[in-house]
Amino acid sequence: MAIIASKVAVIVMVVSLAEMAMAVDVCGVNKDDLKACKPWVMKPCPTELPPAACCDGLSKADLGCFCKYKHSMLLSSLGIDLDLALALPAKCSLPNTPSCS
């Protein structure tokens, strides 16, 4: 009986961790807000301006926080073009866009 209880506890923990990981914010923006921006940070980038959903999500973000991902292999592994990503806040006409040096 103890073995079954411990297996159930492990399953509950794994499910809880998976749900927490899906709800994690990145630099103050949730994954759904970031999803609206995805086409504008990947090549080929659309020529039109990003949609309001993307810009609204970015407006809530700690834009300077994104600079810590500048040299991260994570972005390229996800197909995200760093130059396009860094240009996105300006395309959304957001004030105080960071210049990651």
N, C-alpha and C positions, 0 to 999 in steps of 0.2 A: 504494500500500500504506500509506503514511504517513497518508493521509486516512482510510482505514478504521480504522486503529489509533487515531487521535485521536477518531473518532466513537464507537468502542467505549469509550474512556476517559471520554468525556463521559457516555455512558449509564450506565456503572458509577458515576460520581460522583453523578449525579442520583438513581439508585436508592438509593445509600448515604445521601445527604442526606435522602431521603424516609423511609427507615427510621429514621434518627436523630431526625427531627422527630416521628415517631409514638411514639417511646420517651421523649420529653422529659417530665420531671417538672415539675409546677407547684407551687411552694412545698413540695416534698418529697413530693408525692402524684402517683402515676402516673395516666394517663388512664383506666385501667380502674377504679381506686378512685373517681375523680371521676364516672365515668359512673353509678355506683350512686346518686349524690346528685342527679342531674339533675332528676328530677321535683320535688324539694323546693326548687329554686331558680328554678322557672319558674311562671308563673301559668297556670291555677289550681293552687295548691299542694295536695297531698293533705293531708287532715286528720289522718291517722295519723302516728305518729312515723316518722322515717327508718329504713330497714332497717339491720341490723348491718353489712352490707358498706359502707354509706356511712359510718357512724360509725367503723368500724374504720379506714377510709382516712383520715378526717379526724384521727383520733387520732395518726397518723404525721406530720401536717402541721405546718409552721411557720405557725401561724394568723395571727401578726402580719404575715407576708409577704403575705397576701391583702389587707391594707389598701392596698397600693400599687395595687390595681386599683379602688379605690373610685370614682375619677373617670374611669375608663377607658371609652371608648366601645366597647371590645371586648366587655364584658359585655352591654350592651344589644344590640349587633349579633348576639350569640349567643342572645338571648332570655332572658338571665339577669336576674332581678329582684334588684337590689342589696340591698334590705331583707331579702328572703327568704334570700339567700346569707349575709348577716351574722348572721341569726338561727339559722342551721343548727347551729353548734357548741353553742349553748345547748340546742337541741332534742336533741342527742346527749349532753347532760350532760357535756360536756368541761370540765375545769377550765381556769382562766386564759384564758377566751375574750377575744379582743381587743376593745377599743372603739376603733374607727377614728374619730378626730376630725378 
